Amino acid sequence: MRLPATPPLDFSWPAEFGSRWQRLASQAAEKAGSAGEGDFLQRVKNELLQKLAQRDFQGLAETLNSRSGARACTRLWLESEPFRKALCRPKTLELLVKAHQPRLSRLTLSNLCELYLVEYDHLPGDVRGVLAQIITRQCELIPAREDQDSGNIWQVARRYPWLFSDSGPRKLVESVIDTGRELEAEFGRLGLTAYVGGRYGEVCRALYYLKVLRELPYGATDPVMDELLKPPVHDAPYQGDELIGHAALRIIIDRVDGEVPEPWRNFVLNIAGDPRVASASASYRKWWQALGAARIEKVRGWLSKLDLRLFLQAVEQFGIQMGKDDLQRMYPARKRFLEGLLNEKLIRNTRLMLGWQAERVIKQMLGEDSGVSYALLESGGLNDKAIIYIDCGHFFLLEGSHNFKLWIYLAKPDELLTNYNKTNFSHSDLTHVVPGKYQREYPGLPHVGIQHSGTWQRRVFEFLGDNGIGLDIEKFMLPVEYRDYIRRYGIPFVDSGGIKNRRRS
């Protein structure tokens, strides 16, 4: 049998195959050269650490002349803070570059890129500046064919040289916001994901989140706020001793003008907690102490309104749940009176106190971790009560939910009520200790305890009026009660001498 002739074989390769093979051969040679170098590299690192311990850096230049020495030194700058502080200096960096002309090895350059991204603003300014210049220049020297490989940080530096500059985080964040991309996705697109757990990534996140907060429409929410509520985010360093959370809190608090939007109030409370806690508490020291007295007072003002609403909700819900008809009957008039204080902008500060049953109602409404601070009422007739202290500037109230008098003082009563180090109150504290101290401190100023029965509002208005404090009673009474009041007692007013007069209608 006769077989057909064998076709001629063509051993030629396309041109691009040759360059690929050369690149693979180069990589193989590099790996072969470094095989078994792990122990050797560790030995060089140990020698460098020994030099640090002995403060003897003779022979350092000779060590940096070798590729292994350069790799060991740059790796130690990442791994050892004492070594970095002692030897990562502009002169050492320049010596390193000079020793490896025309360019650094890719592994040493990768170490420098990682150092920049991980430590960033923790590096001294002069070191950071020189390091950025070296990275930029060295990446320009990398041949284009080598840059076609993927997965190396020096390639990121070559493609995006602006990242390695003091303005890098700001430019990155501005690009993300302008294009509508997500920050974490942009980290991935730029090839930075493996390094953004360091300071560079933290600064980017801080700038991104804070810029969004500054530009957020008044009272609006944004997913950034949810991110900032996560402890790893708001606990991240920002500037000096400040955390990202401090900067975020300042932005939100300072932007509030007038009525605080509920989402913004909750945002502040969920990060920092209620500022009306003992100054020795961990949350106060960590957050509020750094924010300053003016912001503390501003937020306390927000929470005074919240306290009043919580008090009223607790009274209403407790009356419904317990089936207390008397409590439900008195609620509308009590609610109208207290809301009158709020609407007339008389309330400056409050303090909420809850018995354990009232506390349970509040937790059902707000959840276990609301961040709202309140004092506890001790057993002995106070288990089912909610009590609120209200500072109205010219007069001061202590109001209870039920079976508790409305106490009115003409001067600020004992600091017992406003001392946030005191977190528990007894019936005796509120009905004997506080009134007793008030009488001793202000012997010429009366105070009164009014039962919530009959025309209790009239006794409130008359006591205040007799002491020169006039209220627009229509704002403090239900319409039907106001009409009945005018019909029976006339229109009250206060003259210049502080004496309350009445004229029949």
Secondary structure as the mmCIF struct_conf table of DSSP 4:
data_model
#
loop_
_struct_conf.conf_type_id
_struct_conf.id
_struct_conf.beg_label_comp_id
_struct_conf.beg_label_asym_id
_struct_conf.beg_label_seq_id
_struct_conf.end_label_comp_id
_struct_conf.end_label_asym_id
_struct_conf.end_label_seq_id
HELX_LH_PP_P HELX_LH_PP_P1 ARG A 2 LEU A 9
HELX_RH_AL_P HELX_RH_AL_P1 ALA A 15 SER A 34
TURN_TY1_P TURN_TY1_P1 ALA A 35 GLY A 36
HELX_RH_AL_P HELX_RH_AL_P2 GLU A 37 GLN A 54
TURN_TY1_P TURN_TY1_P2 ARG A 55 ARG A 55
TURN_TY1_P TURN_TY1_P3 GLN A 58 GLY A 59
HELX_RH_AL_P HELX_RH_AL_P3 LEU A 60 ASN A 65
BEND BEND1 SER A 66 SER A 66
HELX_RH_AL_P HELX_RH_AL_P4 ARG A 67 GLU A 79
HELX_RH_AL_P HELX_RH_AL_P5 GLU A 81 LEU A 87
BEND BEND2 ARG A 89 ARG A 89
HELX_RH_AL_P HELX_RH_AL_P6 PRO A 90 ALA A 99
TURN_TY1_P TURN_TY1_P4 HIS A 100 HIS A 100
BEND BEND3 PRO A 102 PRO A 102
HELX_RH_AL_P HELX_RH_AL_P7 ARG A 106 GLU A 119
HELX_RH_3T_P HELX_RH_3T_P1 TYR A 120 HIS A 122
BEND BEND4 LEU A 123 LEU A 123
HELX_RH_AL_P HELX_RH_AL_P8 GLY A 125 GLU A 140
TURN_TY1_P TURN_TY1_P5 LEU A 141 LEU A 141
BEND BEND5 ILE A 142 ILE A 142
TURN_TY1_P TURN_TY1_P6 ALA A 144 ARG A 145
HELX_RH_3T_P HELX_RH_3T_P2 GLU A 146 GLN A 148
BEND BEND6 ASP A 149 ASP A 149
BEND BEND7 GLY A 151 GLY A 151
HELX_RH_AL_P HELX_RH_AL_P9 ILE A 153 ARG A 159
HELX_RH_3T_P HELX_RH_3T_P3 PRO A 161 LEU A 163
BEND BEND8 PHE A 164 SER A 165
TURN_TY1_P TURN_TY1_P7 ASP A 166 SER A 167
HELX_RH_AL_P HELX_RH_AL_P10 GLY A 168 THR A 179
TURN_TY1_P TURN_TY1_P8 GLY A 180 GLY A 180
HELX_RH_AL_P HELX_RH_AL_P11 LEU A 183 ARG A 189
TURN_TY1_P TURN_TY1_P9 LEU A 190 GLY A 191
TURN_TY1_P TURN_TY1_P10 THR A 193 GLY A 197
BEND BEND9 GLY A 198 GLY A 198
HELX_RH_AL_P HELX_RH_AL_P12 ARG A 199 GLU A 215
BEND BEND10 LEU A 216 LEU A 216
HELX_LH_PP_P HELX_LH_PP_P2 PRO A 217 PRO A 217
TURN_TY1_P TURN_TY1_P11 TYR A 218 GLY A 219
HELX_RH_AL_P HELX_RH_AL_P13 PRO A 223 LEU A 228
TURN_TY1_P TURN_TY1_P12 LEU A 229 LEU A 229
BEND BEND11 LYS A 230 LYS A 230
HELX_RH_AL_P HELX_RH_AL_P14 PRO A 231 HIS A 234
TURN_TY1_P TURN_TY1_P13 ASP A 235 ASP A 235
BEND BEND12 ALA A 236 ALA A 236
STRN STRN1 PRO A 237 PRO A 237
BEND BEND13 GLN A 239 GLN A 239
TURN_TY1_P TURN_TY1_P14 GLY A 240 ASP A 241
STRN STRN2 LEU A 243 LEU A 243
HELX_RH_AL_P HELX_RH_AL_P15 ILE A 244 ARG A 255
BEND BEND14 GLY A 258 GLU A 259
HELX_LH_PP_P HELX_LH_PP_P3 VAL A 260 PRO A 261
HELX_RH_AL_P HELX_RH_AL_P16 GLU A 262 ALA A 272
BEND BEND15 PRO A 275 PRO A 275
BEND BEND16 VAL A 277 VAL A 277
TURN_TY1_P TURN_TY1_P15 SER A 279 ALA A 280
BEND BEND17 SER A 281 SER A 281
HELX_RH_AL_P HELX_RH_AL_P17 ALA A 282 SER A 283
HELX_RH_PI_P HELX_RH_PI_P1 TYR A 284 TRP A 288
HELX_RH_AL_P HELX_RH_AL_P18 GLN A 289 LEU A 291
HELX_RH_AL_P HELX_RH_AL_P19 ALA A 293 MET A 322
TURN_TY1_P TURN_TY1_P16 GLY A 323 GLY A 323
HELX_RH_AL_P HELX_RH_AL_P20 ASP A 325 ASN A 343
TURN_TY1_P TURN_TY1_P17 GLU A 344 LYS A 345
STRN STRN3 ASN A 349 LEU A 354
HELX_RH_AL_P HELX_RH_AL_P21 TRP A 356 LEU A 366
TURN_TY1_P TURN_TY1_P18 GLU A 368 ASP A 369
STRN STRN4 ALA A 375 LEU A 377
HELX_LH_PP_P HELX_LH_PP_P4 GLU A 378 GLU A 378
BEND BEND18 SER A 379 GLY A 381
TURN_TY1_P TURN_TY1_P19 ASN A 383 ASP A 384
STRN STRN5 ALA A 386 ASP A 391
BEND BEND19 GLY A 393 HIS A 394
STRN STRN6 PHE A 396 GLY A 400
BEND BEND20 SER A 401 PHE A 404
STRN STRN7 LEU A 406 TYR A 409
BEND BEND21 LEU A 410 ALA A 411
HELX_RH_3T_P HELX_RH_3T_P4 GLU A 415 LEU A 417
TURN_TY1_P TURN_TY1_P20 THR A 418 THR A 418
TURN_TY1_P TURN_TY1_P21 TYR A 420 ASN A 421
STRN STRN8 ASN A 424 PHE A 425
HELX_RH_AL_P HELX_RH_AL_P22 HIS A 427 SER A 428
HELX_RH_PI_P HELX_RH_PI_P2 ASP A 429 VAL A 433
HELX_RH_AL_P HELX_RH_AL_P23 VAL A 434 GLU A 441
TURN_TY1_P TURN_TY1_P22 PRO A 443 GLY A 444
BEND BEND22 LEU A 445 LEU A 445
STRN STRN9 HIS A 447 ILE A 450
BEND BEND23 HIS A 452 THR A 455
HELX_RH_AL_P HELX_RH_AL_P24 TRP A 456 ASP A 466
TURN_TY1_P TURN_TY1_P23 ASN A 467 GLY A 468
HELX_RH_3T_P HELX_RH_3T_P5 ILE A 473 PHE A 476
BEND BEND24 MET A 477 MET A 477
HELX_RH_AL_P HELX_RH_AL_P25 PRO A 479 TYR A 489
STRN STRN10 ILE A 491 VAL A 494
TURN_TY1_P TURN_TY1_P24 SER A 496 GLY A 497
BEND BEND25 GLY A 498 GLY A 498
STRN STRN11 LYS A 500 ARG A 503
#
